[in-house]
């Protein structure tokens, strides 16, 4: 299972997941440019660039056998578009696409774009969302490093132009009951974007339920991976 993080996130988001999925299922966090060991690289700032690089890197890996994609927020957009890209290039689709905290294609955003906000407004919104640890928000040095990457990621997410058509992979949609950015009613429309099975599950938390409800999220995903062939 290849896992794509939210805006500003890295592979640490998925730390500990390997031990909590069914035996035989591998978990690979996707490290995007601009963070962790790739912090010297310029982050993606355009969809053709992002999809080209991801398809080149993952096409050989996904050709080895059954696989699944997981993505949260920006990561869900990346995973969905990469599914379209790989399929268009003649590669097998994932056995399962898990879209987490991401409104369905065609559903308009409920909140104003964040990538164009001034610094104080952006920081205030991040604090309201619980999207960045308070100690990081309070550190000018850390925010100086994080903010350019975060803005680039947010720009990518907020300029998303979804690919048309249904994907062949089943979709599992995960959402937070208290999410004011991508609520349940905006995610249930994912059912119109798969030619296979659609399932949705809500958790008692906000946009970052992935952190607050990690055990329940992994149990839900594991239940699906355990019945399929994704690895």
N, C-alpha and C positions, 0 to 999 in steps of 0.2 A: 504494500500500500504506500503510494507516494503522497506525501502530505505537504500542502502549500500553506504558508502562514498568512496572517492578517498584516495590514499595513504596519511597517516598522518592525515586524516580528522576524525571528530567525528560527533556526532548527531547535533552539532550546524550548520552544513552545511544545515540542513533541517528546521532550525528555521523559523517559520512563514508560512510554507507550508500548515499547517492544515487549515488556514483561507482562502486559495486560491485554494482549490480543491472543486469539487462538494459536495453539502450536502449529508451526509451519507457515505462519503468516509473518512476513518481514515488514518492518516499518522503516521507511526512508524519508527523512525530512528534507525538503528542498531548500537549499541555501541560495537565496537570491543575492545579486550583487549589491554592494554597499553596506554590508553588515558582516559581523563575525569574521571568519578568515578571509572574506572577500570585501573587507571594509575599504580597501583602496580603489575598488572598482566603482565606476559610476553606476548608480541604480538605474533600472529600466525607467524610461519616461515616455515610451510610445508602445502601443500594442504590437505593431509589426516586429519591432526589435525584440520585445519580450517573447512573443510566440515563436519567432524564428530560432532564438537561442534555446528555449526550452524544448522545442521539438527536436532540434539537432542533438541535444543532450540525452533526451529520454526515449527517442524512437528505438535505438538499439536495445535499451534496457527493457522496454515494454514488449519487444519482440521475443523475449526469452520465455514467456509463458503468461498465464492469467495474472491480472493485476487490478488494482483499484486505485482511484484518486480520492483524496480528501482535501477540502479547502475551506478555510474560514474567512468570510468577508472578501477582501481582495483575493485571497487564496482560492475561494470558490469560483470567482470569475476566471482566474487563470486556469483552474482545472477544467472548467466547462469549455473554455475556448480552445484549450489544448486538446480536449476530446474531439472537438470539431476538426481541428487541424490535423491530428493524427489520422482520423478516419478519412478525411479528404485526400491525404497522402497515401492511402491504401493500407494503413496499419490497422490492427485489430483494436476495437474499442475496449475500454475498461469493463470488467465484470460488474463494477459498481461505481457510481459517482456519488460521493457524499458532499452535499452543498450545505454549508453551515453559516448562519447569520448573513445571508445574502438574498436580497429581493430577486424575484424571477425576472428574466428578460422581458422588456416591455413595460414593466411596472415603474412609474416615475418615482424619483427619490422624495422622501418626506422631509428631509432636512437640507439646509443650504450646503453648498460645497465647502469643504474644509481646507482644501489645498490653497485657496486664495485668501484665507483669513489672515489678518495681521497676527503677529506673535502672541500678544496677550489674549486675544480672542481665541486663537487656536489652543493655547495652553488651558484656558478656562473650559473649553469644550472637552478637551481630553480628560480634564479632572472630573467633569460631570459624567463622562462615559466610563470612568475607571479604566481608561484605555492604556495609561502609562503609570507605572508605580509612582506614588507620591514623592519618594526620595529622588527619583530621576527628574521629575518635573521641578523639584526644588533646587536642582543642581544646574547652574548656568553652563558649566563645562560639559556635562553630559548632554544637555539639550542642544548645545552647539553642535555636537556630533550627530545627535539623533534627528534633529529637525529637518535637515535637507533630505535625508533618506525617507523620513515620514511624509514629507510634502510630495516627493516624487511618487511614492506608493499611493498616496491619496489621489494625486492627479491621475494616475493610471486607473484607479478604481472609479473615479468620478467622471472620466471621459470614456468609459466602457460603451462600445456600440456592439451589442450582442449579435453573434452570428445567427442567421435564420435557420429554421428547420429543427426537426427533432433529432436527438441523438439515439443511438441504438442501445445504449447502456441504461439499466435501471437507475433511478435517482432516489436517494435517501436524503430528505431535507431535514435539517435540525435548526430549531429556532428557540429564542428566549421569550418566555411569556411576558416579560417586562421590557422587551426591546422596543424602543421608540424609533429606531433607525430602520430595521428590517423585521417588522412584526409578522406574526403568523399569517395574517391575511395577505401579505405581500409575498410570502414564500410558498403558499399553497398553489400558486399559479405555476410553479415548476412542473406540475403534472402535465402541462401542455407542451413540455419541451423534451419529453422522452417517448419513444415508441414502445417502451417496455414498462415494467412495474414502477409505480411511484408510491412512496411512503413518507409521511411527515411525523416528526416527534417534537414536542415542545418541552422545555425545561424551565423550572421556576427561578429565572434569573434574567439579567439584562443582555446587552449585546455581547458581552464577554462571558457568557455562560460556559464557554469552553474551559475557563479557569475554575469558575465556581462549582460546576457540575461535571468535572472531568471524569469521575468514576462512572456516573450514569451515562455520559456520552460514549465512553469507551465500551461499556456494556452493550449499548444499543448498536454501535458499529460492529462489535464482535459477534453479536447475534446474526448479523447479515453476512459477515465474512465467513462465519462457521458453516453457513448453508450453501455457500457458493465456492467458486474455485479461485477467487482472487488471492494473490500473494504479494 
